[in-house]
Amino acid sequence: MTRQRAVILEVLRSDMCHHTAEEIFELAKAKLPTISRATVYNNLKALESERLIRRITAEGTKDRYDNAFVPHGHLFCTMCSEVTDFQIPNFKEKLEGIAGDAIDSYELKVRYVCPRCKKAAAGE
């Protein structure tokens, strides 16, 4: 594994945030000043192809990247664009019951206003 790819993975695994490619570039550049934007974008694409990370897409927001492969959904704040993981116990099994067959994977995206934005909107 190249040093650049290792740094990108380190950035993604360092916290539970769902960073955009640009954020990953900035964080990687702080660790490896010679890394280029193109290198980050190319490596994100390769890491996604290798199934080491997942790209999270949602209409109206920038793509983000996730390194967690445990089945889970994502909450998207419609005000600040924050993305938060959530899990529903036995959700995959429930889907399989509805589908009548095995589910390989799923993407669950929920749009809402996060508590911080709700509080700010209320003037608190």
ABEGO torsion letter per residue (X at the ends): XBAAAAAAAAAAAABABBBBAAAAAAAAAAABAABBAAAAAAAAAAAAAAGABBBBBBBGBBBBBBABABBBBBBBBAAAGBBBBBBBBGAAAAAAAAAGBBBABBBBBBBBBBAAAAAAAAGX
